[in-house]
Amino acid sequence: MIATTLNIHVDVLTKINQIAAELRKSRKEIIVLLLKRMMNDQSVLSRAFSTVRYQEDDEKENWHTFHIRFREDDNEFFVDLRKISKFSVSCLLAIAVKRYLGILIEDLKNGNVDNYSSFTNYVLYREVVDGIISWHFYWGYPEKHLKTLRL
């Protein structure tokens, strides 16, 4: 487990708290499921050469530092997502609450969360071809590509 913190607006945290209590899930479970939904969201892909975007400013008392422990692979997924999207993980969570909380509630009530929690393996692969370095992030197990990878 990897310990980290999220900077969560109290409005977002209130929604997470309510849903976690209603569905008898931990806040961590809700947060992880929401962030994993963002891994499938093409609209958060980054624009090259931009800085990381954070949440809008608000008064200090409207923020909560949320301590969380992610599984090692989940932490890598979310750090990669931060790199790819150029949004802080806290900002990605706020976006996910707006976009997916209602859908997640329905899915959890109906037992349909497998599509968004199926990222269970993580492979990072570095390849150099003609002096050019490329990095490959695999969110899942690349069975078809294992024979071609020089791991």
Residue pairs with C-beta under 8 A, 6 or more apart in sequence:
1 69
1 70
1 71
1 72
2 69
2 70
2 71
2 72
2 75
3 67
3 68
3 69
4 67
4 68
4 69
4 70
4 75
4 89
5 65
5 66
5 67
5 68
6 31
6 65
6 66
6 68
6 89
6 90
6 93
7 55
7 63
7 64
7 65
7 66
7 88
7 90
8 16
8 63
8 64
8 65
8 66
8 90
8 93
8 94
9 55
9 58
9 62
9 63
9 64
9 94
10 62
10 63
10 64
11 62
12 93
12 94
12 97
13 64
13 66
15 97
15 101
16 27
16 30
16 31
16 97
17 27
19 25
19 30
19 101
19 104
19 105
20 26
20 27
20 29
20 30
22 105
23 30
23 105
23 108
23 109
25 108
27 66
28 68
28 69
30 104
31 68
31 93
32 70
32 74
32 117
33 104
33 108
33 113
33 116
33 117
34 93
34 96
34 97
34 100
34 101
34 104
35 74
35 77
35 78
35 81
35 89
35 92
35 93
35 96
36 74
36 77
36 116
36 117
36 119
37 96
37 99
37 100
37 103
37 104
37 116
38 44
38 81
38 85
38 92
38 95
38 96
38 100
39 77
39 81
39 119
39 139
40 116
41 99
44 81
44 84
44 85
44 87
44 92
44 95
45 84
45 85
46 83
46 84
46 85
46 86
47 86
50 86
51 86
52 82
52 86
52 87
52 88
53 86
53 87
53 88
53 91
54 87
54 88
54 90
54 91
55 88
55 90
55 91
55 94
70 78
73 119
73 120
73 121
73 122
76 122
76 124
77 119
77 122
77 139
78 89
78 92
79 89
80 137
80 139
81 89
81 92
82 88
82 89
82 92
85 92
87 95
104 113
106 112
107 113
107 116
118 140
119 139
119 140
120 140
120 141
121 138
121 139
121 140
121 141
122 137
122 138
122 139
123 136
123 137
123 138
123 141
123 142
123 151
124 135
124 136
124 137
124 138
125 135
125 136
125 138
125 149
125 151
126 133
126 134
126 135
126 136
127 133
127 134
127 135
127 136
127 150
128 134
136 149
138 145
142 149
